[in-house]
Amino acid sequence: MAENNSQPSFPDNLINCGVTFICWFYFVFAFLFFFSFFYAAAFIFSRERCQSFQYLNYLFFKGFLGLLRILTPRQKWKVDPKIKTIQGSIIVCNHLSYLDPLIFISLLPRGKSIVKTKFFKAPVFGWILKISGYLPSSTEGIHAQRMITEIENMGEFLGNGGNLFVFPEGTRKRGTVPSEFHKGVFKIARMYRCPVYVLSIHNTDKLFMPGKFFFNTRTDNCIRLKMLSCLTPADGQKTISVTALAENVKKIFEKNTYSNEDTA
């Protein structure tokens, strides 16, 4: 099926603007006038600030994605229910849109990720990232010690049921087969001998297109999040190399790639 490249009509643009405004209104005002009080309370009173902040992140983005789904009836969502049961693991996935990490946060009550270092400098948002235990992508300068600390604590985090979800390419790219991987996450998997779940995401870039501000809500679309496989870095006393683990993950992506066109 040929891709429809026609420009949206004025009514469609108006609806796209309205949906975008409502969603970002939630994003800003739900935080300022509701969630901010719970974040402040968790910071002051919680003995497990990191865990509490992760759960608040989960609730906040679950609300955001729930609202988006209500406002976009032409967007079908097919999320593998097994994903919500993953615990104590590393999750790797291809990366198409800024929506991708928000979807993972909304599915995992205890989750961390690797975030671009520049976001740690943002007011309030950067503070939430730090308290939530997110890892900076850069290991240079003032962020080097944070990365070391988080990796040292990762074993306890994974052992208590937390998940580290990452996009091993490090940036958004078209297609469901990643190109070159950053191998840091596979070093963590090998270090702590934890399972690596391989997931594939499709069509989020059609709803929230790279380089665009407004959601594209008026095109029929199906967003899929599918579990492809699970790898174990250690088999008995044998531990596979970081390079071999990364290559195995890439082979799984290549084997399971399929068309982004919606099928019944």
N, C-alpha and C positions, 0 to 999 in steps of 0.2 A: 504494500500500500504506500503510495507516495505521500510524503509529508505535506500537510497543508500549510503553505507559507503566506496565505492571504492575511491582510491586515485586519485586525478586529474593528468592528463598527463602533460608532460613537456610543450607542447604548452599552455595548460590551465593555468599552473602556471605562464608562461611568461606573458600571458594576464592579470592575476590577479595582477602581479607585476606592469605592465604598468598602469593599471587603478588606482591602489593605488598611484603610483608615481604622476600621473597627478592630482589626487584629492588633495593630500597633497601639491603638488606644488602650486595649487590654494590657498590652505589654508594659506600657508606661504607668498607667494609672492603677492597675491591679497591684503592681509592685509598690508604688508610692503610698497608696492609701489602704493597703491590706497586707501584702506579704512583707513589707519592710518592717512592720511591727514584730512579726514572727522571727525574722532574721535577727533583729536586735535582741529579742528575748532569748533566742538560741545562743547568741554570742555571749550574753551576760550570764545565763543560768545553766546552760547545758554543759554536762561533763564531757560529752562527745560532740564537740562543735562540728567537726568534719562530717560525721555521720548525719547530724541534724541538718546541716546546710545541704547535703546531698539530697536528703528527703524533701526539703523545701524546694530545691531545684526541680525535683521530680514532679511535685504537685503543681508548681508554677507552669512548667512547660506541658504537663498533661492538660491543664486548663487551656493553654494557648492552642495546642494541637486539636483539642476537642472543639473549641470554637471555630477553628479553621475548617474542620471537617463539616460542621453544621452549615457553614456559610458557602461551601463549595460542593453542592450535590452532584455536580458533573464529574467530580474526582472520586474514583473508587479507591479504596484502601484495602490491600490484602497483606496483612502482617502475620507471619508464621507465629501461631500461639506458643510454640516451644521456646521462642526467644525470651519470653518473660520468665521462664523457669531457669535460665542460665545463672549460675552462681560460682564464685571463686575462679573465674576464668578471664582470659584475654579474648576480646572480640575484635576481629579485623573485618573491614568492609571497604568496598570501593566508595568514592566520594564524588557526588554530582552537584550538590547544591548546599547552600547554607542551612537549609532545612534538615539535612541529614543528622548533624549532632543533636539538634533539638528533638528529633524523633527518638534517638537513643536515650536521651535524658528522660523523656516522657515514659519510657518503657522500663527503666532500671532504677529502682529506688536507691540502690547503692551503686553508684557508678562514678568513675573518674575518666578523664581523657587527657590527651596531649593537645595543648592549645597554643596558637601562635603567640609568641612572646609579647607582641605589641598590645594584646588585649589585657595583659596584666597591668599595663600603665593606665587603663581607663578608670576614671573615678567610679567608685561604688562597685561597678562590674568587676574590676580587677581585684578588689578586696574580697568579693564573693568567691572568685576563682581560687584565690589563695587559701581562704578558710576551708573551701570544699576539697582541697587537696589536689587540684588539677596540676598537671605537669607542664612547665614551659617548654616550647619546642627548641629553644636555644639553650646551650650549656655554657654560654660565655657570660662574663661579667657578673653582675649581681644575681643572676638567675642560676648560676652554676651550683651554689650550695643548696638552693631549693630543689633542684633536680636530684642531687645526690640524696638529700633527706627523704624525698618522696620515694625514690627507688629503694632505699634502705627499709622504709616502712611498708613497702608493697607486699612483702610476704605475709605480714600480719593482716593487711587489708584483704588480700585474696583468701587467706585462710579463714577469715570471718564471713565469707560469702560475697565480698565486693567484686565488682567487675571493672576491668580496664578496657574501654572501647577506643579503638584507634582507626584512623584511615592511613594505612602505611605508605601511601604515596606522598602524604604531607600536604596535598592541595587538591582542589577540585579539578576533575578531568572528565571529558566526555567518554561514554562507554562503560561497560561493566567489567572489562578486563584491565586491571591496573597495569601500569608500566613498571618503572623501577621502584623498589621499596626502600624506605629507610628501615634499617635492620635493628634499631634500638629496641623496639617492642619484642622482637624475637629473642633478643638477648635476655630480656626480662622473663619471658616465658621459659627459657632454658634455665635461667638462674633459679627460678622457683618451681620448676617442673609442673607447671599448671596447664590445663587444657587450653587449646587455641580453637575457638569457634570461627569458622569462615562464613560470612554472610554476604549477600548480594542485594543491592538496592537499585531500584529502577524508577525512572520517570519523575523524580522529585525536581529535576531541572526543567521539566515542562510546566510545573506549577509555580516554581519560584526560579526564574531563569537567571543564570549568572549575568551580572552587569545591569540587571533591571531592578527597579524599586518596587513595582506593583506586581501583585500576584496575577498569574494568568489563569483565571477561574472559568473562562467561557469555552474552553476546549475540552472535549471528552478525553479523559486520561485515567490511567490505572497505576497507582503507586504501589509497588511491591517491595516487601522486605522478606527475604527468604533465607533460611538456614541451609547452607550447602554441605558442610561437613564439620567434623571435629577432629583435631589432631592432638596427640599427646607427645610432648617433647621427649619424655622418658618412658622406655619400655623395659621394666625390670631394672636391671643395673645399667642398661645401655641408654645413653643420652645422645640424640642426634645433634649435629652441628647447627649453628645459627643459619649458615648459608643453606644447608639442606632443608631446614624448616621453612625458610622464606621461599625456596624453590617449590616445595610441596604445596604451599599456600597458593602460589601463582599458578601452578598446574591445575589446582581445583577451580580457580576462577576461569581459566581457559577452557576447561572441560565442560563447565556448567553454563557458559554464556549462552544467551538466547535472545531473540528479538525483543525489543522494547514495545512492540505493538501489543495492544491488549488482546487477550484471547479469552474465550468463554471458559 
